[in-house]
Amino acid sequence: MDNLISWIMFAVIYGTTLTLSGMGETINEKSGHLNLGVPGIMYLSAICSFLPLYQYEQSVSNPNAFVAILIALVISYAVGALMGFIYSLMCVTFKANQNVVGLVISSFGVGFGKFISSASHIVGSGGVTASFATKVFSAGIPFLKDIPYVGQILFGYGFMTYVVLILAILLNIFLKRTRIGLNLKAVGENPYCADAVGINVTRYRYRATITGCGLCGMGGIVYVLTFSNGLWSTNNGIEAIGWLAVALVIFSSWRPKNLIWGSILFGLAYWTFNFLPSLVEMTSFTGLTELLQMIPYFLTIIVLIINSLRRKKENQPPESLGLPYFREER
């Protein structure tokens, strides 16, 4: 029973980062931008916010929880938003290929992030830990988390788990019920028609991409402070979760509410090997762990096939996804 509870909690904490980054990528894709730079944005935002957070902890004898939260979330969001601005500048203003720009940003973000990590002389070969921030971000709900079994599963998570849950619900309402959200979807579906009725396509795409990349950036530091227990090292797997976030958006059929349960399912599937050791021990196949970690991608492929066969409009990506918009062709 304890192993099962740990597995579920592991999946929920892992899914918190997936949902947050998935929301950012969903906003990007709803505007018509296929941003493959999510892994790089998450990595660079994480290291740029982790270093000042760690230095703050080391320089203050009694660090403040609110200040720690502010440093982590504001800096990570700002770095992610800056990368979103660069992406928008290249793809919206200069009409560059979205796939190429996204991959360049992904490679640059990871590479430059590792350079900053090495050049800082703070992160050693074994990594360093932001202990205080980890306690702040991982503390469950007092008293309620102490309820046997149910308490840990429902109330044993840090505040960001519940914030992300609320944000996903609000984003779903925003895209379905508000004028700005419907305009954003129109821009992603048919920017030419949207422009014809007075919607500023360029402005919507810039704002959506910057906002979405900012959320992806926050996902990077949340991953470090919750799932990685505040440990920063060059091999803590931020790139992997970035690609999983992109896959999750496809799996959820571009619906924010589906990100919630989809991220937990991905978490359960991705970390199966960690909580079913007997399954690994029963076989001599050395690649079983890696094969099990491929389950979320297999699930995404299956969903893509099913959606293609059903051909339902609501399950398809935005029609202009990945396509540049040339206003003079309207």
C-alpha positions in Angstrom: 0.0 0.0 0.0 2.8 2.4 0.9 4.5 1.7 -2.4 1.2 2.5 -4.3 0.7 5.7 -2.4 4.3 6.8 -3.2 3.8 5.9 -6.8 0.6 8.1 -7.0 2.2 11.0 -5.2 5.3 10.7 -7.4 3.1 10.9 -10.5 1.1 13.9 -9.3 4.3 15.9 -8.4 5.8 15.0 -11.7 2.5 15.8 -13.4 2.5 19.3 -11.8 5.4 20.3 -13.9 4.0 18.6 -17.0 0.7 20.4 -16.6 2.3 23.8 -16.1 4.6 23.5 -19.1 1.8 21.8 -21.1 -0.4 24.9 -20.5 2.3 27.1 -21.8 2.7 25.0 -25.0 -1.1 24.8 -25.4 -1.3 28.6 -25.4 1.5 28.7 -28.0 -0.2 26.2 -30.3 -3.6 27.7 -29.9 -2.1 30.9 -31.5 -0.7 28.8 -34.3 2.8 28.4 -33.1 4.4 24.9 -32.8 7.1 25.8 -30.3 9.6 22.9 -30.0 11.9 25.0 -27.8 10.1 24.0 -24.6 13.0 21.9 -23.3 15.6 24.7 -23.8 13.3 27.3 -22.3 12.6 25.2 -19.2 16.3 24.4 -18.7 17.6 28.0 -19.1 14.8 29.4 -17.0 15.5 26.9 -14.3 19.2 27.6 -13.9 18.7 31.4 -14.2 16.3 31.4 -11.3 18.0 28.6 -9.3 21.3 30.4 -9.0 20.0 33.7 -7.4 17.6 31.6 -5.2 20.5 29.5 -4.0 22.7 32.6 -3.4 19.8 34.2 -1.5 19.6 31.1 0.8 23.3 31.1 1.4 23.6 34.9 2.1 20.7 35.2 4.5 20.7 33.5 7.9 16.9 33.5 8.1 15.5 33.4 4.5 11.9 34.5 3.9 9.5 32.1 2.2 7.7 34.8 0.2 11.0 36.2 -1.1 12.1 32.7 -2.1 8.9 32.1 -4.0 9.2 35.5 -5.7 12.7 34.9 -6.8 11.9 31.4 -8.2 8.7 32.2 -10.1 9.4 35.8 -11.3 12.8 35.2 -12.7 11.9 31.9 -14.3 8.8 33.5 -15.9 10.8 36.5 -17.1 13.5 34.3 -18.7 10.9 32.1 -20.4 9.0 35.2 -21.6 12.3 36.6 -23.0 12.8 33.4 -25.0 9.2 33.6 -26.1 9.8 37.1 -27.4 12.9 36.0 -29.3 10.8 33.1 -30.8 8.0 35.5 -31.8 10.5 38.0 -33.3 11.9 35.2 -35.5 8.6 33.5 -36.4 6.0 36.3 -36.4 8.0 39.3 -37.6 10.7 37.6 -39.7 8.5 34.6 -40.8 11.2 32.0 -40.0 10.4 28.3 -40.0 8.8 27.5 -36.6 10.3 24.0 -36.4 13.9 25.2 -37.0 13.6 28.1 -34.6 12.1 25.9 -31.9 14.9 23.3 -32.2 17.5 26.0 -32.2 16.0 27.5 -29.0 15.9 24.1 -27.4 19.6 23.4 -28.2 20.6 26.9 -27.2 18.7 26.9 -24.0 20.1 23.5 -22.8 23.7 24.3 -23.9 23.8 27.9 -22.6 22.1 26.7 -19.4 24.8 24.1 -18.8 27.5 26.8 -19.6 26.0 29.1 -16.9 25.9 26.2 -14.5 29.6 25.4 -15.0 30.7 29.0 -15.2 29.0 29.9 -11.9 31.4 27.8 -9.9 28.5 27.1 -7.5 27.3 23.9 -9.0 29.9 21.1 -8.5 30.0 17.7 -10.0 27.5 16.4 -7.5 25.1 19.4 -7.7 23.9 21.7 -5.0 20.5 21.9 -3.2 18.3 24.8 -2.4 17.0 23.3 0.8 14.9 26.1 2.1 13.1 26.7 -1.2 12.4 23.0 -1.4 10.7 23.0 1.9 8.6 26.0 0.9 7.5 24.5 -2.4 7.0 20.9 -1.1 5.2 21.5 2.2 1.7 19.9 2.1 -1.5 21.2 3.7 -1.1 21.2 7.5 -3.2 18.7 9.5 -5.1 17.5 6.4 -2.0 15.7 5.0 -1.8 13.7 8.2 -5.1 11.9 7.5 -4.2 8.2 7.0 -3.8 7.2 3.3 -6.2 9.8 1.8 -4.4 12.7 3.4 -1.1 12.1 1.7 -2.7 11.5 -1.7 -4.9 14.5 -1.7 -3.2 17.1 0.5 0.5 16.0 0.7 1.7 18.3 -2.1 3.2 21.7 -2.3 1.2 24.8 -3.1 2.1 24.8 -6.8 0.2 21.6 -7.4 -3.0 23.2 -6.4 -2.2 26.5 -8.1 -1.5 24.6 -11.4 -4.7 22.7 -11.0 -6.7 26.0 -10.7 -4.8 27.6 -13.6 -5.6 24.7 -15.9 -9.3 25.0 -15.1 -9.2 28.8 -15.6 -7.3 28.4 -18.9 -10.0 26.0 -20.1 -12.7 28.5 -19.3 -10.6 31.3 -20.8 -10.3 29.6 -24.2 -14.0 28.5 -24.3 -15.9 31.4 -22.6 -14.0 34.7 -23.1 -13.8 36.9 -26.1 -10.0 37.1 -25.9 -9.7 33.3 -25.7 -12.1 32.8 -28.7 -10.1 35.4 -30.6 -6.9 33.5 -29.8 -8.4 30.3 -31.1 -9.5 32.1 -34.3 -6.0 33.3 -34.9 -4.7 29.8 -34.6 -7.4 28.3 -36.8 -7.5 30.9 -39.6 -5.5 34.1 -39.2 -6.7 35.5 -42.5 -10.3 35.4 -41.4 -9.4 36.7 -38.0 -7.5 39.6 -39.5 -10.5 40.3 -41.8 -12.8 40.9 -38.8 -10.4 43.2 -37.0 -8.4 40.9 -34.8 -4.7 41.9 -34.6 -3.0 38.6 -35.4 0.5 39.8 -34.7 -0.4 41.1 -31.3 -2.2 38.0 -30.3 0.6 35.7 -31.4 3.2 37.8 -29.6 1.3 37.9 -26.4 0.3 34.2 -26.5 3.8 33.0 -27.2 5.4 35.2 -24.6 2.9 34.2 -22.0 3.1 30.5 -22.9 6.9 30.4 -22.8 6.8 32.2 -19.4 4.7 29.4 -18.0 7.1 26.8 -19.5 10.0 28.7 -17.8 8.2 28.5 -14.5 7.7 24.7 -15.1 11.5 24.3 -15.1 12.1 25.7 -11.6 9.0 24.0 -10.2 10.4 20.7 -11.4 13.7 21.4 -9.6 12.2 22.5 -6.4 9.5 19.8 -6.1 10.3 16.7 -8.0 14.1 17.0 -7.8 14.0 18.0 -4.1 15.8 21.3 -4.9 18.9 19.5 -6.3 20.5 21.2 -9.3 22.8 19.1 -11.5 23.5 18.9 -15.2 21.7 15.6 -15.5 18.4 16.2 -13.6 16.2 15.4 -16.7 14.6 18.8 -17.4 15.1 18.2 -21.2 13.1 15.0 -21.0 10.2 16.5 -19.2 10.2 19.4 -21.8 9.6 16.9 -24.6 7.0 15.1 -22.6 5.1 18.4 -22.2 5.0 18.8 -25.9 3.7 15.2 -26.3 1.2 15.8 -23.5 -0.4 18.7 -25.4 -1.0 16.4 -28.4 -2.3 13.7 -26.0 -4.7 16.1 -24.4 -6.1 17.1 -27.8 -5.2 20.8 -27.1 -7.7 20.9 -24.2 -6.3 22.3 -20.9 -8.6 20.3 -18.7 -7.2 17.1 -20.2 -3.7 18.1 -19.2 -4.6 17.4 -15.6 -5.4 13.7 -15.8 -3.1 13.2 -18.8 -0.1 14.5 -16.9 -0.8 12.1 -14.0 -1.2 9.2 -16.4 2.2 10.2 -18.0 3.7 10.3 -14.6 2.5 6.9 -13.6 3.6 5.4 -16.9 7.0 7.1 -17.1 8.0 6.1 -13.6 6.6 2.5 -13.7 10.0 1.0 -13.4 10.7 2.9 -10.2 7.8 1.4 -8.3 7.6 -2.0 -9.9 11.2 -3.3 -9.3 10.0 -6.9 -9.4 9.0 -6.4 -13.0 12.5 -5.3 -13.9 14.1 -8.1 -11.9 12.0 -10.8 -13.6 13.6 -10.2 -16.9 17.2 -10.0 -18.0 16.4 -7.4 -20.7 18.7 -4.5 -19.8 16.7 -2.0 -21.8 13.4 -2.6 -20.0 13.7 0.7 -17.9 14.1 2.8 -21.1 11.3 0.9 -22.8 8.9 1.6 -19.9 9.8 5.3 -20.1 8.7 5.3 -23.7 5.1 4.5 -22.7 3.9 8.1 -22.7 5.1 8.5 -26.2 3.4 5.3 -27.3 0.2 6.6 -25.7 0.5 9.9 -27.7 1.0 8.0 -30.9 -2.1 5.9 -30.2 -4.2 9.1 -29.5 -3.0 10.7 -32.7 -4.0 7.6 -34.7 -7.5 7.5 -33.0 -8.1 11.2 -33.6 -7.0 10.9 -37.2 -9.5 8.0 -37.7 -12.3 9.8 -36.0 -11.6 13.1 -37.8 -13.5 15.1 -35.2 -12.7 18.8 -35.6 -12.4 19.4 -31.8 -9.7 16.7 -31.6 -7.5 18.2 -34.3 -4.7 20.7 -34.0 -5.3 24.4 -35.0 -5.4 24.5 -38.8 -2.6 27.2 -39.1 -0.3 25.4 -36.6 3.3 25.8 -37.8 2.4 28.1 -40.7 3.6 31.7 -41.0 1.0 34.4 -41.6 1.6 36.8 -44.5 -0.9 39.6 -44.2 -0.4 40.8 -47.8 -1.9 37.5 -49.0 -5.2 38.1 -47.2 
